[in-house]
């Protein structure tokens, strides 16, 4: 079965509740609209979850000219088998059954479910960038880990390309767009999105307007997205990890230097996708059932998948951009 988007998942045999949850995940969120889910993860024996094995291309073949009676130097595309375990990410809530008799419980269920989906959407995006199995076995490796040290991991400047003020953006716009294009040329194909925090995306939009490269890209959902030379600019929201009380930038801004990073991603089975279970649900949702004999009725939303990068050069990261 080929990789499919959540919009295509919605066309399957789902309940109205499940379709509504998918709508909540994708509404106004280009990342969840575009990223494909690839059902290639198979069950691990003993009921330990799911595991996806895939071929990762780290270096492409090279071609060139040869003279008559000459010969080519042999080159080899470098690849290796990788394995990634599907992670389960989500949350739950409970409502005391006694409150059902007060009236308005349907509104409370809808509110709690909506907030849970919002948190799951922001959280998955956060770990898509920052996840690290080395930091926690419960997490998956995110783009920061997957791209570190690759050919598309580049510094915009040794100490920080200065975009800290509007005057700096105006003065440095052409130089920055040149640096940006240089970085994008390292990728195997044009990316589907540039992902940054709010300050980074605001600065790029301004620079693109100065350089005459600002465009709008229509989506399948009838929206218009700010774009750099036809590449959608995606702002990732702040997120409060479980157990913490302060929201943090999904793509961090160094407090000492003011530097941050920008990610370029291409979605697809041969690029960035989310490996999901070969059978079963990608997104599971359970609404509170007050007919079950329990003091509290519980609701739950969870997403099952693991980001995989089949080609290193399909994505990249540009670091050391000073935005404050």
C-alpha positions, 0 to 999 in steps of 0.5 A: 500500500502506498504512502497516503496523507491524512486527507486520503486516510479520511476517505476510508471507512472511518467513523464520524468521530475519527473523521472529525479528529483528522479534520482537527489535525489538518485544519490550518496545519500545512505540515499535517496536510502534506506529510505522508504516512507510509504503512510499512511498519510490521508487528514486533513479536511478543506484542512489543509494537511495530518496527519499520525497516527501510533502505536509507540512501546516504550518497548518490551515484556520480556520472561524468564524461569519458574520452573515446577509448577511455573508461568511467571511474566506478562510483557506487550509491551508498545505502544502508538498512535502517530500522525504526520503531513506531512510537505512540504519542497522545494523551487522555482526559477524564470527566466524572460521570456525576457531572453528566447530570448537570447538563452541558457535558457534550460541550465539555467533552468537545472542548477537552477533545479539541484541546487534546488534539491541539496539544498532540498536533503541536507535540508531534511537530515538536518531536519531529524536529527535536526528538532523540532516542538517545535522550529518551527511548520513548521518543523517535529521532527528529530532523535535528538528529537525522540531519546532523553532520550530513551534506545538507547541514549548513551554517548560514554564518560562523557566528550568526547571520544577522537578521536581528532587526528590520534594518538588518533584514533590509540591508542583508536580504540579498546576501541572505537569499543568496546564502539560502539558495546556495543551501537549497542547491545542496538538496536533491530536489526542490523542497516542499516546505521551509520550517521555522519558528515565528521569528524566523518565518517573519524575517524570511517573509520580509527578506523575500519581499525585499528580494522580489521572491515573495509568493503565495502557494495555494493548498488543496484545502483552499488556503494561501500560504506565504512562500519563498520563491514558491516554497511554502513557509511553515511556522511551528508553534511553541509547545509545552512538553509534558511535565514542564510549565513553560512553552518553548520554541519548537525550533529553539532560539539561543538566548545568548546569541539569538541564533536559530535554525531553518529546516527544508523538507521534501515529503514522499516515500523516497524522502520524509514520511511517517512510517505507520503500522501496516495494519490498524489505525494511524490516529486512534480516538476514543470518546468518553462513554458514560454508559460504562460502569466507571466513576470517570469516563475517559477520552483518548487521542493518539497518533502512531508513527515514526518519521523516517528519512530515506534520502539524506539530501531530501531535507536539510537544516540551515543553522546560525541565523540571528533573529534577535 
